[in-house]
């Protein structure tokens, strides 16, 4: 995978301007982090995923306008509300990934 050093919005724009729209982007605040979802990192890596999802389903259903129809939809909703899941966020929008890359840990690459 090719790495780019970006120091400004213009640098980002110059790089992505020539890329295909079929790329996926991941915004991480530290380039040394592995590609691990939150449920795969401590202290959540020892949690029982099924129990966590079942707990979320029982308690969140009354707050949702639409009830998810399968566990994939439940997992996506749960992750959106901060539940540690094994899903890893990706975006087709490089600006969304850039936001997450710079929103915290500002002293990291």
N, C-alpha and C positions, 0 to 999 in steps of 0.2 A: 504494500500500500504506500502510495506517495504521500509524503508529509509536506505541509506548507506552513510557513511562518507568517502570521497575520498580525500586523501592528495597528491597523486602522480599518475603518469601514471600506475605504477605497481599495485596500489590499484584498479584502474579502470579495468585494464586487468584481475586481479584475479577475480573480480566480474562478468564481462561479459563473461569470458572464459567458464563458465559452464551454460550459459543461452541459451535458445532456440533462433533461428533466427526469430521467429515470434513476438518478442518484438518490440514495438515502443518506441522511445526516444524523449524527449523534452528537449532542452537546454535552460534554463532560467538563467539569471545572478543573480537572487535573489530568494531564496527559499520561501520568504514570498509573492511573487507575486501570484495572482490567475491565473488560466488558462483562460485568456481573450485575444482574438485577438486584434490587434492594433485598429481596428475600434470600439471596445467595450470599449476603454479607453479614458479618456479626453486627448486632446481636440477634438478627432475625434468622440466621441460617439453621438454627436448631428448632425453629417453630414448626408445628404441624400445619402444613399448608391447607389441608382439607378442613381442619378444625377452624382455622382463621377465616377461611372463606364462608364456611357454614355460619359462624358467628356474625360475620358481616351481613350475610343474607337475612338472617333473623332480625337484626336490628336496623338495617337500612331500608328495608322494603317499604315501610310506612312513609318514608321521606321522599321516595322516588315517584316522579310523575308517570313513568313507564316502567313496567317490571321487565327486567332482562329475561330472555327466553332460554338461555343456555349458559353454561359455566364460563365460556369465553367472554360473553357480554358482562357477566357478573364480575369477572376478573378485571376487565377494562374499567368498569365503574369503580370497583374497589381501589384500583391503582389511582384513579383520578382523585379519590378522596383520601389518599395517603396510606392505604393499607399496603404493607410490604408484599409484593407478588413476585412471581418469577418472570413476569413480562418485562421486556427492555424497550424503553421508548426510543422511537426513531421518527424522523420527520422528512418529508419531501421538501420542506421549506428550510433553506440554509440559514435564514435569519432567526427562525425559532431555535435551531440548534446553537447558533451563535449566542443568543440570549442566555441559554442555560450554561453555556461554556464560560460566560463572563459574569454571571449573576452572583457568584460567591467564590471564595478562595482566590481573590484577585492577585495574590502573589505567586500563583502557579501558572504553568504553561497549559 
